[in-house]
Amino acid sequence: MHFSIPDLQQFRDDNGITYTGFNIYIDGFFHCTARYKQLLSLHEQLQSQYPHCKLPSFPPKKLFLTNSQLDERRIMLEKYVQSVGQNPVYANSGILITFLFSAQQETHSVRVHVVDIEISLMNGYRIPLSVSSTDSSSTVLDIACNYVNLSKDFTKYFSLYLFNWSCAKDGQPSMKKLEDYESPYISQKYVRPEDKIVLRKSYWDPCYDMDLMIDRVSLDLLYLQLIEELDLNWMSADSETKKILSAYEAKKQKREYIELARTLRNYSSIPAGEALTDAVNVGEPNGSTIRVRVSLGSKELTLTSVSNPSHEQPYKVTRMRCWRITTLHNVDRSQSNGDNSLLDEPSKNFELSFEYLLSKDNLVWVTLRTEHAIFISVCLQSIVDELMRQKNGEGPMSPRCKRANLAYLRRDGSTHLITPSSSSDTLSSVNGDSSSSSREIFSVQKLTEKFASVAFKTGKDCVENNAFEAIGDEEL
């Protein structure tokens, strides 16, 4: 999980007392607002649950903070949650998942009630469902899969995503996976209301296609997804191949369609927008900064030259030793050869850099300047997680995070005990849905302004790749 706390808000409670809330983003999207004491309570419960693990230090208590001290606390809290999010023990902890799930519900003041939502298939077919407003993503996924009669044995191959068709058609990042620490109803309504909730496969490695093709329903879901991805130009096919695929589609020859689609270039890849890079072997002289399209597939990140699409450079994920995201505060536009469109807004001044094993004992850094750095990093981590599960002989999806006992401290100081046996009713609100549980003194700034001050990772602080593999003499 990529945590950030780009800004804070001042609230007044019902007694007129002012307090500070810190806005927490996960993977680039607003998730919740939490007070210092709420995060301290989470820290103490993680400490109690994992006494033999060393948690990162928590910012000390202080009274009557000035504005500069509040911002300093924000940065310290950001570094704390980033460290927690990068530790798999804590990131997969039921305590953290339960806290984030409850904090999202409290932040948006969503009361527990039955709501009507729509789950779309990739061809636009809509599934109407009645769920609880605070059902978790895994709960709604189970309900949706049951609706389409998908066997429970195949549910693990699918996930729910927030999907934007306009971005998908433009080759931009278009998906956000709905995780178990969030409610699909809340995330769609308050985070990305313009998006649709879709049911699609959640794995990267095409080898899992063979498992889905033995079941009628999972075969249909895969087939419909591939038709849409071809229409979106996520896969490349010549005119003759497209004619054959169209004939298969007209005759409902689904297996034949899938088998031919699996041979296409960029099969099982998703677009990740454009970037500026000086990476070599993408059709330009060494040292030149060029614009590329980024895509991610089963085990590779691919850069394709915008000016010359025949030139592309794949990078194997297993040869990325580590990667990091940095924020650019002072952009040197003179290095962009006059192409500044990616650099015009603060939110686009990100770099994703990965250390790549180019040849034996030859590690080089490859840097992408792109507004989609977080999305690319999330995809890389997802690919690595799948590779590690395969290495351990596990299936396409890791076990779902189980809820844990949590004494959830609300903003008003009251404590709500949450247990694994609790229903989806984690926190009840008598006031109904609203955008905020307290009155804001000033509104949140625009996202482009917020992320100008995000720390992310700097210097040698990198995400280590557990799937990194050295190159042997026989591979050279």
C-alpha positions in Angstrom: 0.0 0.0 0.0 1.3 3.5 -0.9 0.3 5.8 1.9 0.5 9.6 1.8 -0.8 12.4 3.9 -0.5 15.5 1.6 -2.5 17.9 3.8 -4.7 18.3 6.8 -8.0 19.9 7.8 -9.3 21.8 10.8 -12.7 20.7 12.2 -15.0 21.9 15.0 -16.8 19.3 17.1 -20.3 19.8 18.4 -19.0 21.7 21.4 -17.1 24.2 19.1 -13.7 22.8 20.0 -11.2 22.8 17.1 -9.2 19.7 16.2 -6.9 18.6 13.3 -7.7 15.8 10.9 -5.0 14.3 8.7 -6.1 13.3 5.2 -4.8 9.8 4.3 -4.5 8.7 0.7 -3.9 5.1 -0.3 -2.4 4.4 -3.8 -3.1 8.0 -4.8 -6.7 8.1 -3.8 -8.3 9.8 -0.8 -9.4 7.2 1.8 -10.1 8.7 5.1 -9.3 11.5 7.6 -7.9 10.6 11.0 -6.9 12.4 14.1 -3.5 12.0 15.7 -4.9 10.1 18.7 -6.7 7.7 16.3 -3.4 6.8 14.6 -1.7 6.6 18.0 -4.3 4.1 19.1 -3.7 2.1 16.0 0.0 2.1 16.7 -0.5 0.9 20.2 -2.7 -2.0 19.1 -0.2 -3.0 16.4 2.5 -2.9 19.1 0.4 -5.1 21.4 -0.4 -7.6 18.6 3.2 -7.9 17.3 5.4 -7.5 20.4 8.4 -9.1 18.7 8.3 -6.9 15.6 9.9 -3.4 15.7 7.4 -0.8 14.6 8.6 2.5 13.2 8.7 5.3 15.8 5.5 7.2 16.3 5.6 11.1 16.4 5.7 12.3 20.0 2.8 13.9 21.8 2.8 17.7 21.9 0.2 20.3 23.0 -0.7 23.6 21.4 1.1 23.1 18.1 1.7 26.0 15.7 0.9 25.7 12.0 4.5 24.8 11.2 4.6 22.2 13.9 1.3 20.7 12.6 2.8 20.4 9.2 5.9 18.8 10.7 3.6 16.3 12.5 1.9 15.6 9.2 5.2 14.7 7.5 6.2 12.5 10.4 2.8 10.7 10.4 3.2 10.3 6.6 6.6 8.6 7.0 5.1 6.4 9.8 2.2 5.1 7.7 4.4 4.7 4.7 6.8 2.4 6.8 3.8 0.5 8.1 2.4 0.1 4.6 5.6 -1.3 3.2 5.9 -4.0 5.9 3.9 -7.0 4.7 3.3 -8.1 8.3 1.5 -4.9 9.2 0.1 -4.2 5.7 -1.7 -7.6 5.8 -2.7 -7.2 9.5 -6.3 -7.6 10.3 -5.9 -4.7 12.8 -4.8 -2.3 10.0 -7.4 -3.5 7.6 -10.2 -3.2 10.2 -8.9 0.3 11.2 -8.9 1.5 7.6 -12.3 0.0 6.8 -13.8 1.7 9.9 -12.0 5.0 9.3 -13.4 5.2 5.8 -16.9 4.7 7.1 -16.5 7.3 9.8 -15.0 9.9 7.5 -17.9 9.8 5.1 -20.5 9.4 7.9 -22.1 6.5 6.1 -24.9 4.8 8.1 -25.5 1.1 7.7 -28.4 0.5 5.4 -29.3 -1.4 2.3 -28.3 0.2 -1.0 -28.7 -0.6 -4.6 -25.5 -0.7 -6.6 -24.6 -2.0 -10.1 -21.7 -4.3 -11.0 -20.8 -4.1 -14.7 -19.2 -6.8 -16.8 -16.5 -5.7 -19.2 -19.0 -5.6 -22.1 -21.2 -3.2 -20.2 -23.8 -5.7 -19.0 -25.1 -4.5 -15.6 -25.8 -6.6 -12.6 -28.2 -5.0 -10.1 -27.4 -5.8 -6.5 -28.8 -4.9 -3.1 -26.0 -4.8 -0.5 -25.1 -3.2 2.8 -23.6 0.3 2.5 -20.7 -1.0 4.6 -20.1 -4.4 2.9 -16.5 -4.9 2.2 -15.1 -5.5 -1.3 -14.8 -9.3 -0.8 -18.4 -9.5 0.5 -19.7 -7.7 -2.5 -17.5 -9.8 -4.8 -19.0 -12.9 -3.4 -22.5 -11.6 -3.9 -21.8 -10.6 -7.5 -20.2 -13.9 -8.4 -23.1 -15.8 -6.9 -25.5 -13.7 -9.0 -23.8 -14.8 -12.2 -23.6 -18.4 -10.9 -19.8 -18.4 -10.8 -18.5 -21.3 -8.7 -16.8 -20.4 -5.5 -13.7 -22.3 -6.8 -13.2 -19.6 -9.4 -14.0 -16.5 -7.3 -10.4 -16.1 -6.4 -9.5 -15.4 -10.0 -11.7 -12.3 -10.1 -11.9 -8.9 -8.3 -14.0 -5.8 -8.3 -12.5 -2.6 -9.8 -13.5 1.0 -10.3 -13.2 1.4 -14.0 -13.3 4.5 -16.2 -14.1 3.7 -19.9 -13.0 7.2 -21.1 -9.6 6.8 -19.6 -9.4 3.3 -21.0 -10.1 4.4 -24.5 -7.3 7.1 -24.2 -4.7 4.6 -23.1 -4.6 6.1 -19.6 -4.7 4.2 -16.3 -8.4 3.3 -15.9 -8.7 0.9 -13.0 -8.5 0.9 -9.3 -8.8 -2.4 -7.5 -11.3 -2.4 -4.7 -9.5 -3.7 -1.6 -10.8 -5.3 1.5 -10.1 -2.2 3.6 -12.8 -0.3 1.7 -16.5 -0.4 0.9 -17.3 -0.5 -2.8 -20.4 1.7 -2.2 -18.4 4.3 -0.3 -15.4 4.3 -2.7 -17.6 4.7 -5.8 -19.9 7.4 -4.3 -17.3 9.5 -2.6 -13.9 8.7 -4.3 -14.6 8.1 -8.0 -18.3 8.7 -8.6 -17.8 8.9 -12.4 -16.5 5.3 -12.5 -18.3 2.0 -12.8 -17.7 -1.0 -10.5 -16.7 -3.9 -12.8 -16.0 -7.5 -12.3 -12.9 -8.7 -14.2 -10.0 -11.1 -13.8 -7.5 -10.1 -11.2 -4.4 -12.0 -12.2 -1.5 -11.2 -14.5 -0.1 -14.5 -15.7 -2.1 -15.8 -18.7 -1.4 -19.4 -17.6 -4.4 -19.0 -15.3 -6.7 -18.6 -18.3 -6.5 -22.4 -18.7 -8.2 -22.8 -15.3 -11.0 -20.5 -16.3 -11.7 -22.2 -19.6 -12.9 -25.4 -17.9 -15.9 -23.6 -16.4 -18.7 -22.2 -18.5 -19.3 -19.0 -16.5 -15.7 -18.1 -15.9 -15.1 -18.8 -19.6 -17.8 -16.3 -20.5 -16.4 -13.7 -18.2 -12.9 -14.0 -19.7 -14.3 -14.0 -23.3 -16.3 -10.8 -22.7 -13.3 -9.1 -21.1 -11.1 -10.0 -24.1 -13.6 -8.6 -26.6 -13.7 -5.3 -24.8 -9.9 -5.1 -24.4 -9.4 -5.7 -28.1 -12.0 -2.9 -28.8 -10.0 -0.6 -26.5 -6.8 -1.4 -28.4 -5.1 -2.9 -25.4 -4.0 -5.7 -27.6 -2.5 -5.4 -31.1 -3.8 -7.4 -34.0 -3.4 -7.1 -37.7 -6.5 -6.8 -40.0 -6.5 -10.5 -40.9 -6.4 -11.6 -37.3 -9.2 -9.2 -36.4 -11.3 -10.7 -39.2 -10.8 -14.2 -37.8 -11.6 -13.0 -34.2 -14.8 -11.3 -35.5 -15.9 -14.5 -37.2 -15.3 -16.4 -33.9 -17.3 -13.8 -32.1 -20.2 -14.0 -34.6 -20.3 -17.7 -34.2 -19.9 -17.6 -30.4 -16.8 -19.7 -30.7 -15.5 -18.5 -27.4 -12.6 -21.0 -26.8 -11.3 -20.4 -30.3 -11.5 -16.6 -29.7 -9.6 -16.8 -26.4 -6.9 -19.1 -27.8 -6.2 -16.8 -30.7 -6.4 -13.7 -28.5 -3.7 -15.2 -26.2 -1.3 -15.1 -29.1 -1.6 -11.4 -29.6 1.0 -8.8 -28.8 0.3 -7.1 -25.5 -2.1 -9.8 -24.4 -2.9 -9.5 -20.7 -1.3 -6.0 -20.6 -2.8 -2.8 -19.3 -1.9 0.7 -20.3 -0.3 3.1 -17.8 -0.3 6.4 -19.7 2.6 8.3 -21.0 6.0 9.2 -19.5 9.2 11.1 -20.3 12.4 9.0 -20.1 16.0 8.9 -21.2 16.0 5.1 -21.2 18.1 3.5 -23.9 16.9 1.2 -26.7 13.6 2.9 -27.3 14.5 4.3 -30.7 16.4 7.4 -29.8 20.1 8.3 -29.2 21.4 7.6 -25.7 20.8 10.5 -23.4 17.8 11.8 -25.3 14.6 12.5 -23.3 11.7 11.0 -25.2 8.0 10.4 -24.7 6.9 6.8 -24.3 3.7 4.9 -23.6 3.9 2.6 -20.6 2.2 -0.7 -20.3 2.4 -3.5 -17.8 1.9 -7.2 -18.5 2.4 -10.6 -16.9 6.1 -10.2 -16.0 7.2 -7.1 -17.8 7.0 -3.3 -18.0 7.1 -2.1 -21.6 8.1 1.3 -22.9 6.9 2.2 -26.5 8.1 5.2 -28.3 5.2 7.6 -29.1 6.9 9.0 -32.2 7.9 5.5 -33.5 5.6 2.8 -32.1 7.7 0.0 -33.7 10.4 0.8 -31.1 9.7 -0.6 -27.7 11.8 -1.8 -24.8 10.5 -4.5 -22.3 11.9 -4.7 -18.8 11.4 -7.9 -16.9 10.0 -7.4 -13.4 12.2 -10.1 -12.0 15.3 -8.1 -13.0 14.1 -4.9 -11.1 16.0 -5.0 -7.9 14.0 -2.2 -6.4 12.0 0.9 -7.3 11.1 4.3 -5.8 8.8 7.2 -6.3 10.0 10.8 -5.8 8.3 14.2 -6.1 9.9 16.8 -8.3 9.7 20.3 -6.7 12.1 22.0 -9.1 11.6 20.6 -12.6 14.4 21.2 -15.1 12.4 21.9 -18.2 15.5 22.4 -20.3 16.1 18.6 -20.2 12.7 17.8 -21.9 13.6 19.0 -25.4 10.8 21.5 -25.4 8.1 18.8 -24.6 6.7 20.2 -21.3 3.1 19.0 -21.4 3.7 16.4 -18.8 5.4 18.9 -16.6 2.9 21.7 -16.4 1.1 20.8 -13.2 2.5 19.9 -9.8 0.6 16.6 -9.7 2.5 15.5 -12.8 5.9 16.1 -11.4 6.6 12.5 -10.3 9.4 10.1 -11.1 9.3 6.4 -10.8 12.8 4.9 -10.9 13.8 1.3 -10.9 17.2 -0.3 -10.6 17.5 -2.8 -13.4 19.9 -5.7 -13.9 20.8 -5.0 -17.5 23.5 -7.7 -17.6 25.5 -9.7 -15.1 26.9 -7.4 -12.5 25.5 -4.4 -14.4 22.7 -2.5 -12.5 21.4 0.7 -14.1 18.7 3.1 -13.0 15.7 3.7 -15.4 13.6 6.7 -14.6 10.1 7.6 -15.8 8.7 11.0 -15.3 4.9 10.6 -15.2 1.8 11.6 -13.3 1.0 7.9 -13.1 4.0 6.8 -11.0 1.8 5.6 -8.2 -0.4 3.5 -10.5 2.7 1.9 -12.1 4.2 1.2 -8.7 1.0 -0.5 -7.5 0.9 -2.6 -10.6 4.6 -3.6 -10.2 3.9 -4.6 -6.6 0.9 -6.7 -7.7 3.0 -8.5 -10.3 5.7 -9.2 -7.7 3.1 -10.5 -5.2 1.7 -12.9 -7.8 5.2 -14.1 -8.7 6.0 -14.8 -5.1 2.7 -16.7 -4.6 3.6 -18.8 -7.7 7.1 -19.4 -6.2 5.4 -20.6 -3.0 3.1 -22.9 -4.9 0.0 -20.8 -4.1 -2.9 -19.8 -6.3 -3.6 -16.6 -8.2 -4.8 -14.6 -5.2 -3.5 -14.4 -1.6 -5.8 -15.3 1.3 -8.3 -12.6 2.2 -7.3 -10.5 5.2 -9.3 -11.5 8.2 -10.8 -8.9 10.5 -9.3 -8.6 13.9 -10.4 -7.4 17.3 -10.0 -3.7 17.3 -10.9 -1.0 19.8 -11.6 1.7 17.2 -11.2 5.1 18.6 -13.6 7.5 17.0 -12.8 11.2 16.4 -15.0 12.2 19.3 -12.9 10.1 21.7 -15.5 7.3 22.1 -14.3 3.7 21.6 -16.2 1.2 19.4 -15.1 -2.5 19.8 -15.0 -4.4 16.5 -14.6 -8.1 16.5 -14.2 -10.6 13.6 -17.7 -11.9 14.3 -19.2 -8.5 13.8 -21.4 -7.9 10.9 -20.6 -5.4 8.2 -22.1 -2.9 10.7 -18.8 -1.7 12.0 -19.8 1.9 12.8 -23.3 3.2 12.8 -24.2 6.8 12.0 -27.5 8.2 13.0 -27.2 11.2 10.7 -27.2 9.4 7.4 -24.7 9.7 4.5 -22.8 13.0 4.3 -19.5 14.2 3.0 -18.1 14.9 6.4 -18.9 14.0 10.0 -17.9 17.5 11.3 -18.1 21.0 10.0 -14.9 22.0 8.1 -13.3 25.3 8.7 -11.7 25.3 5.3 -12.0 23.0 2.3 -9.5 20.5 1.1 -7.2 21.9 -1.6 -7.1 20.6 -5.1 -5.3 17.3 -5.6 -2.7 19.0 -7.9 -1.8 21.3 -5.0 -1.8 18.6 -2.3 0.8 16.2 -3.8 3.4 18.9 -4.3 4.4 18.3 -0.7 4.1 14.5 -0.5 7.3 12.8 0.7 6.9 9.4 -0.9 10.4 7.8 -1.1 13.6 9.6 -1.5 17.3 8.8 -1.9 17.9 5.2 -1.1 14.5 4.5 0.4 13.2 2.0 -2.1 10.7 -0.8 -2.4 12.7 -3.9 -2.5 11.6 -6.5 -5.1 11.4 -10.0 -3.5 11.0 -11.5 -6.9 14.4 -10.1 -8.1 16.5 -12.7 -9.8 20.2 -12.5 -10.7 21.4 -13.4 -14.2 23.6 -16.5 -14.5 26.3 -17.0 -17.1 24.1 -19.3 -19.0 21.6 -16.5 -19.7 24.1 -14.2 -21.3 
